[in-house]
Amino acid sequence: MKKIFGILLIILILSSCKNDPFCSLNENNVGKEIYDLDEASCFIALKLNKKTSDLNLIRDALIAEENYMIKIGLISENPNSENGTEPNTELDVNELVEYALNKEKVELTKTELIEIYETEIEYLKFIGVVNE
């Protein structure tokens, strides 16, 4: 009897394990030009075939990127401030990766960070911020 119950339990567990994604994207956000950190993390995780456990690490990498961009003046901490000038600074991915690893202590490898930041460009295209 215990053996049958165990087999039934295994069958039930296996049948409930679907290949459903652990997060989803809102297709209504296509072209909206609104960056959503959680959606960006999900987008990147799905594109890179990552697991649920990787979602927070991806999010940490994106937060490190935002902090780096604030530090070098590419974005402002106060989005309502109008300074009227365009920043002359460009984002150097190698410096960003070093910042994420050494200052933000993101627990990913250099290769993983580069992969995340390169895939983020696809998300920016998805929301309409970056053109081809």
KAFENLIN-V590233 format. One record per residue. N is the residue number from 0. RES is the residue in one small letter. SS is DSSP state (helix for helix, strand for strand, loop for the rest). PHI is phi as a letter, one per 30 degrees, with the letter a starting at -180 (* if undefined). OMEGA is omega in radians with two decimals (NA if undefined). Layout:
BEGIN
n/res/ss/phi/omega
N/RES/SS/PHI/OMEGA
N/RES/SS/PHI/OMEGA
END
This chain:
BEGIN
n/res/ss/phi/omega
0/m/loop/*/3.12
1/k/helix/d/-3.14
2/k/helix/d/3.12
3/i/helix/d/3.13
4/f/helix/d/3.11
5/g/helix/d/3.12
6/i/helix/d/3.11
7/l/helix/d/3.12
8/l/helix/d/3.12
9/i/helix/d/3.12
10/i/helix/d/3.13
11/l/helix/d/3.14
12/i/helix/d/-3.12
13/l/helix/d/-3.13
14/s/helix/d/3.12
15/s/helix/d/3.11
16/c/loop/d/3.13
17/k/loop/c/3.09
18/n/loop/c/3.10
19/d/loop/d/3.10
20/p/loop/d/-3.11
21/f/loop/d/3.05
22/c/loop/a/-3.12
23/s/loop/b/-3.14
24/l/loop/c/3.08
25/n/loop/c/-3.11
26/e/helix/d/3.09
27/n/helix/d/-3.14
28/n/helix/d/3.12
29/v/loop/e/3.09
30/g/loop/i/-3.09
31/k/loop/d/-3.14
32/e/loop/h/3.09
33/i/loop/c/-3.12
34/y/loop/d/3.09
35/d/loop/c/-3.05
36/l/helix/e/-3.13
37/d/helix/d/3.12
38/e/helix/d/3.10
39/a/helix/d/3.11
40/s/helix/d/3.12
41/c/helix/d/-3.14
42/f/helix/e/-3.11
43/i/helix/d/3.14
44/a/helix/d/3.13
45/l/helix/d/3.14
46/k/helix/d/-3.09
47/l/loop/c/-3.13
48/n/loop/h/3.13
49/k/loop/d/3.14
50/k/loop/c/3.10
51/t/helix/e/-3.10
52/s/helix/d/-3.13
53/d/helix/d/-3.04
54/l/helix/e/-3.14
55/n/helix/d/3.10
56/l/helix/d/3.09
57/i/helix/d/3.12
58/r/helix/d/3.10
59/d/helix/e/3.13
60/a/helix/d/3.14
61/l/helix/d/3.06
62/i/helix/d/3.09
63/a/helix/d/3.11
64/e/helix/d/3.12
65/e/helix/d/3.11
66/n/helix/d/3.11
67/y/helix/d/-3.13
68/m/helix/d/3.04
69/i/helix/d/-3.11
70/k/helix/e/-3.10
71/i/loop/c/3.05
72/g/loop/i/3.10
73/l/loop/d/3.06
74/i/loop/b/-3.11
75/s/loop/c/3.06
76/e/loop/d/3.13
77/n/loop/c/-3.06
78/p/loop/d/-3.13
79/n/loop/d/-3.12
80/s/loop/d/3.13
81/e/loop/c/-3.14
82/n/loop/c/3.02
83/g/loop/i/3.14
84/t/loop/c/3.06
85/e/loop/d/3.11
86/p/loop/d/3.12
87/n/loop/c/-3.09
88/t/loop/c/3.06
89/e/loop/c/3.13
90/l/loop/d/3.08
91/d/loop/c/-3.05
92/v/helix/d/-3.14
93/n/helix/d/3.09
94/e/helix/d/3.09
95/l/helix/e/3.14
96/v/helix/d/3.11
97/e/helix/d/3.11
98/y/helix/d/-3.12
99/a/helix/d/-3.12
100/l/helix/d/-2.98
101/n/helix/c/-3.10
102/k/loop/c/-3.09
103/e/loop/d/3.12
104/k/loop/h/3.08
105/v/loop/d/-3.03
106/e/loop/d/3.08
107/l/loop/b/3.09
108/t/loop/d/3.09
109/k/helix/e/3.14
110/t/helix/d/3.13
111/e/helix/d/3.12
112/l/helix/d/3.12
113/i/helix/d/3.11
114/e/helix/d/3.12
115/i/helix/d/-3.09
116/y/helix/d/3.09
117/e/helix/d/3.13
118/t/helix/d/3.10
119/e/helix/d/3.10
120/i/helix/d/3.08
121/e/helix/d/3.08
122/y/helix/d/3.12
123/l/helix/d/3.04
124/k/helix/d/3.14
125/f/helix/e/-3.11
126/i/loop/d/3.04
127/g/loop/i/3.13
128/v/loop/d/-3.12
129/v/loop/b/3.06
130/n/loop/c/-3.13
131/e/loop/e/NA
END
